[in-house]
Amino acid sequence: MKYLILIYAVFISSVADAACYASYKAKRDDPLKLHYGVMQLPDQQCTPKAATQALALRLLPHGWILLNLLTVSLNIPTPTQKENAGENFLRY
C-alpha cells in the first residue's frame, strides 16, 4: 500500500508540473524584424485561444507583436524547434 501511495504522489507531482509549449511568429516594426520562437506556458493555457492571449501579452512589453500561433503542445519541443528558435527558445 505504501508503494501505491508513493507512486500516486510522484504521478500527481509530475502532472502538477506539466507545461505547455507554444511555437509562434512575431514581428517588430521600424525597421521590420521577424522572429520564430517557442514559449513555455502553464498547462491551463494550453488551448489555442489562451495561448494566443498569453503570448501576445508576454511579447508586447519587449516590443514584439504576435503574428500567429503555430502550435500548442504538451510535448517537449524537438531539437529542430529549439535550433530554429535560436535565442528565442524559451526566452519570453
N, CA, C and O of each residue as an XYZ file, in Angstrom:
368
protein
N       0.819     -1.193      0.000
C       0.000      0.000      0.000
C       0.867      1.263      0.000
O       0.535      2.256     -0.647
N       1.985      1.210      0.737
C       2.872      2.369      0.786
C       3.430      2.691     -0.593
O       3.572      3.859     -0.955
N       3.749      1.644     -1.365
C       4.299      1.854     -2.700
C       3.256      2.487     -3.622
O       3.582      3.338     -4.451
N       2.037      2.075     -3.473
C       0.956      2.641     -4.283
C       0.783      4.130     -3.981
O       0.591      4.928     -4.899
N       0.847      4.502     -2.731
C       0.733      5.912     -2.338
C       1.927      6.699     -2.873
O       1.762      7.819     -3.356
N       3.115      6.130     -2.791
C       4.311      6.793     -3.300
C       4.218      7.010     -4.809
O       4.519      8.097     -5.301
N       3.804      5.985     -5.538
C       3.656      6.103     -6.990
C       2.618      7.166     -7.327
O       2.828      7.974     -8.232
N       1.512      7.170     -6.614
C       0.465      8.166     -6.825
C       0.993      9.570     -6.561
O       0.707     10.489     -7.328
N       1.759      9.752     -5.490
C       2.312     11.066     -5.161
C       3.275     11.557     -6.239
O       3.260     12.735     -6.596
N       4.103     10.668     -6.751
C       5.040     11.036     -7.827
C       4.267     11.420     -9.080
O       4.600     12.403     -9.742
N       3.239     10.647     -9.406
C       2.426     10.936    -10.583
C       1.754     12.301    -10.455
O       1.777     13.095    -11.395
N       1.168     12.571     -9.318
C       0.485     13.854     -9.099
C       1.467     15.009     -9.188
O       1.140     16.037     -9.779
N       2.647     14.878     -8.628
C       3.623     15.969     -8.679
C       4.104     16.205    -10.105
O       4.352     17.349    -10.488
N       4.240     15.145    -10.897
C       4.671     15.339    -12.282
C       3.571     15.972    -13.106
O       3.861     16.765    -14.002
N       2.319     15.649    -12.833
C       1.202     16.266    -13.545
C       1.088     17.731    -13.152
O       0.799     18.575    -14.000
N       1.307     18.044    -11.896
C       1.209     19.427    -11.434
C       2.265     20.308    -12.083
O       2.045     21.505    -12.270
N       3.408     19.728    -12.426
C       4.484     20.480    -13.045
C       4.391     20.509    -14.565
O       5.291     21.022    -15.229
N       3.322     19.969    -15.119
C       3.187     19.893    -16.572
C       3.219     21.295    -17.169
O       2.708     22.255    -16.592
N       3.824     21.376    -18.321
C       3.927     22.658    -19.008
C       3.455     22.484    -20.436
O       3.413     21.379    -20.978
N       3.113     23.580    -21.009
C       2.655     23.626    -22.384
C       3.684     24.434    -23.173
O       4.247     25.400    -22.657
N       3.922     24.046    -24.400
C       4.872     24.758    -25.246
C       4.144     25.273    -26.481
O       3.409     24.536    -27.139
N       4.356     26.531    -26.778
C       3.717     27.148    -27.941
C       4.795     27.699    -28.865
O       5.716     28.383    -28.419
N       4.676     27.401    -30.137
C       5.581     28.000    -31.119
C       4.804     29.089    -31.848
O       3.600     28.968    -32.077
N       5.507     30.142    -32.205
C       4.842     31.329    -32.743
C       5.759     32.096    -33.682
O       6.958     31.830    -33.774
N       5.157     33.057    -34.376
C       5.908     34.030    -35.171
C       5.509     35.410    -34.674
O       4.344     35.669    -34.373
N       6.505     36.294    -34.593
C       6.267     37.647    -34.105
C       7.033     38.640    -34.966
O       7.951     38.272    -35.699
N       6.638     39.916    -34.865
C       7.319     40.957    -35.633
C       7.531     42.198    -34.790
O       6.889     42.404    -33.761
N       8.454     43.014    -35.265
C       8.735     44.351    -34.738
C       8.768     45.277    -35.932
O       9.275     44.904    -36.990
N       8.242     46.464    -35.783
C       8.252     47.440    -36.878
C       9.354     48.469    -36.690
O       9.850     48.691    -35.586
N       9.719     49.087    -37.801
C      10.592     50.260    -37.848
C      11.960     50.051    -37.206
O      12.183     50.607    -36.131
N      12.858     49.319    -37.760
C      12.761     48.559    -39.012
C      12.088     47.209    -38.762
O      12.066     46.706    -37.639
N      11.548     46.646    -39.821
C      10.843     45.374    -39.717
C      11.806     44.260    -39.308
O      12.851     44.065    -39.928
N      11.435     43.537    -38.257
C      12.179     42.362    -37.803
C      11.153     41.265    -37.534
O      10.067     41.531    -37.018
N      11.503     40.046    -37.884
C      10.640     38.899    -37.657
C      11.382     37.869    -36.826
O      12.605     37.754    -36.908
N      10.641     37.127    -36.030
C      11.278     36.003    -35.345
C      10.291     34.871    -35.099
O       9.081     35.061    -34.978
N      10.886     33.673    -35.034
C      10.172     32.454    -34.660
C      10.629     32.125    -33.255
O      11.817     32.227    -32.949
N       9.702     31.732    -32.399
C      10.086     31.392    -31.044
C       9.241     30.282    -30.462
O       8.197     29.917    -31.002
N       9.712     29.757    -29.354
C       8.982     28.754    -28.589
C       8.906     29.270    -27.161
O       9.915     29.657    -26.572
N       7.696     29.269    -26.611
C       7.476     29.790    -25.272
C       6.842     28.705    -24.402
O       6.013     27.927    -24.874
N       7.228     28.661    -23.155
C       6.631     27.718    -22.204
C       5.504     28.426    -21.475
O       5.662     29.551    -21.000
N       4.362     27.751    -21.392
C       3.182     28.297    -20.729
C       2.689     27.304    -19.682
O       2.981     26.112    -19.778
N       1.944     27.780    -18.683
C       1.322     26.843    -17.740
C       0.313     25.970    -18.484
O      -0.264     26.404    -19.481
N       0.099     24.761    -18.012
C      -0.772     23.843    -18.732
C      -2.211     24.338    -18.851
O      -2.918     23.916    -19.766
N      -2.666     25.209    -17.966
C      -4.030     25.729    -18.081
C      -4.175     26.694    -19.265
O      -5.293     27.043    -19.643
N      -3.060     27.124    -19.846
C      -3.094     27.993    -21.031
C      -2.791     27.198    -22.305
O      -2.338     27.761    -23.302
N      -3.041     25.902    -22.264
C      -2.684     25.041    -23.385
C      -3.828     24.861    -24.386
O      -4.006     23.781    -24.949
N      -4.584     25.906    -24.596
C      -5.583     25.928    -25.664
C      -5.150     27.023    -26.633
O      -4.475     27.968    -26.222
N      -5.516     26.920    -27.895
C      -5.102     27.959    -28.845
C      -5.507     29.371    -28.422
O      -4.711     30.302    -28.546
N      -6.722     29.540    -27.930
C      -7.186     30.874    -27.529
C      -6.385     31.418    -26.344
O      -5.916     32.556    -26.376
N      -6.232     30.607    -25.311
C      -5.488     31.047    -24.121
C      -4.013     31.272    -24.437
O      -3.413     32.231    -23.951
N      -3.430     30.400    -25.244
C      -2.021     30.545    -25.605
C      -1.793     31.812    -26.426
O      -0.805     32.516    -26.218
N      -2.688     32.102    -27.343
C      -2.562     33.315    -28.157
C      -2.581     34.559    -27.281
O      -1.774     35.469    -27.471
N      -3.489     34.600    -26.333
C      -3.571     35.752    -25.423
C      -2.310     35.869    -24.567
O      -1.765     36.960    -24.399
N      -1.858     34.749    -24.034
C      -0.670     34.764    -23.177
C       0.578     35.178    -23.954
O       1.384     35.969    -23.464
N       0.736     34.645    -25.159
C       1.894     35.005    -25.982
C       1.898     36.493    -26.287
O       2.916     37.163    -26.118
N       0.764     37.006    -26.734
C       0.679     38.424    -27.095
C       1.023     39.313    -25.900
O       1.743     40.301    -26.044
N       0.510     38.962    -24.727
C       0.776     39.770    -23.533
C       2.236     39.701    -23.095
O       2.779     40.693    -22.609
N       2.872     38.554    -23.258
C       4.285     38.423    -22.866
C       5.227     39.107    -23.845
O       6.262     39.638    -23.444
N       4.874     39.098    -25.126
C       5.750     39.673    -26.146
C       5.662     41.193    -26.207
O       6.663     41.861    -26.465
N       4.488     41.739    -25.975
C       4.251     43.175    -26.142
C       5.215     44.070    -25.357
O       5.719     45.033    -25.934
N       5.501     43.812    -24.085
C       6.438     44.677    -23.357
C       7.860     44.687    -23.939
O       8.643     45.595    -23.661
N       8.177     43.683    -24.738
C       9.501     43.598    -25.355
C       9.507     44.169    -26.770
O      10.501     44.057    -27.487
N       8.383     44.785    -27.169
C       8.302     45.421    -28.472
C       7.902     44.510    -29.614
O       7.975     44.911    -30.775
N       7.475     43.276    -29.308
C       7.101     42.319    -30.344
C       5.588     42.221    -30.445
O       4.879     42.306    -29.442
N       5.106     42.043    -31.656
C       3.682     41.847    -31.912
C       3.506     40.421    -32.421
O       4.166     40.011    -33.376
N       2.631     39.682    -31.794
C       2.375     38.304    -32.206
C       1.706     38.297    -33.575
O       0.669     38.932    -33.771
N       2.302     37.580    -34.515
C       1.705     37.430    -35.840
C       0.771     36.234    -35.866
O      -0.391     36.354    -36.255
N       1.275     35.083    -35.453
C       0.406     33.916    -35.375
C       0.981     32.833    -34.474
O       2.192     32.686    -34.310
N       0.062     32.098    -33.909
C       0.381     30.938    -33.104
C       0.503     29.764    -34.062
O      -0.404     29.519    -34.858
N       1.604     29.039    -33.997
C       1.816     27.914    -34.909
C       1.368     26.594    -34.297
O       0.587     25.859    -34.901
N       1.856     26.296    -33.112
C       1.493     25.045    -32.445
C       1.367     25.259    -30.942
O       1.973     26.162    -30.364
N       0.565     24.402    -30.335
C       0.433     24.342    -28.882
C       0.509     22.862    -28.527
O      -0.237     22.051    -29.077
N       1.409     22.506    -27.607
C       1.609     21.093    -27.309
C       2.100     20.892    -25.884
O       2.782     21.746    -25.317
N       1.741     19.751    -25.321
C       2.273     19.363    -24.013
C       3.607     18.642    -24.156
O       4.289     18.389    -23.163
N       3.974     18.314    -25.378
C       5.239     17.621    -25.634
C       6.411     18.596    -25.576
O       6.283     19.760    -25.955
N       7.535     18.113    -25.105
C       8.757     18.916    -25.068
C       9.165     19.228    -26.506
O       9.142     18.337    -27.355
N       9.538     20.476    -26.796
C       9.929     20.833    -28.166
C      11.069     19.962    -28.690
O      11.944     19.529    -27.940
N      11.031     19.724    -29.980
C      12.054     18.899    -30.628
C      13.363     19.670    -30.752
O      13.366     20.898    -30.661
N      14.466     18.971    -30.958
C      15.736     19.668    -31.188
C      15.666     20.609    -32.403
O      16.311     21.657    -32.411
N      14.898     20.242    -33.412
C      14.746     21.107    -34.584
C      14.054     22.408    -34.205
O      14.478     23.483    -34.629
N      12.989     22.320    -33.408
C      12.299     23.536    -32.957
C      13.246     24.401    -32.137
O      13.276     25.622    -32.295
N      14.010     23.773    -31.269
C      14.967     24.517    -30.440
C      16.001     25.215    -31.312
O      16.322     26.381    -31.086
N      16.518     24.511    -32.299
C      17.509     25.095    -33.200
C      16.912     26.234    -34.028
O      17.540     27.280    -34.194
N      15.709     26.033    -34.542
C      15.059     27.064    -35.357
C      14.732     28.312    -34.547
O      14.807     29.426    -35.067
N      14.374     28.138    -33.291
C      14.042     29.290    -32.450
C      15.301     30.047    -32.013
O      15.239     31.244    -31.735
N      16.428     29.357    -31.953
C      17.673     30.016    -31.573
C      17.564     30.716    -30.237
O      17.181     30.108    -29.238
N      17.901     32.001    -30.220
C      17.870     32.764    -28.962
C      16.450     32.996    -28.453
O      16.269     33.408    -27.307
N      15.450     32.740    -29.278
C      14.063     32.916    -28.857
C      13.416     31.625    -28.359
O      12.192     31.541    -28.262
N      14.227     30.628    -28.045
C      13.743     29.394    -27.452
C      13.597     29.604    -25.950
O      14.591     29.755    -25.240
N      12.374     29.613    -25.473
C      12.043     29.834    -24.054
C      12.580     31.159    -23.522
O      12.881     31.277    -22.334
N      12.698     32.144    -24.388
C      13.237     33.446    -23.986
C      12.213     34.300    -23.246
O      12.552     34.977    -22.276
N      10.991     34.272    -23.689
C       9.955     35.139    -23.090
C       8.991     34.343    -22.244
O       8.062     34.910    -21.669
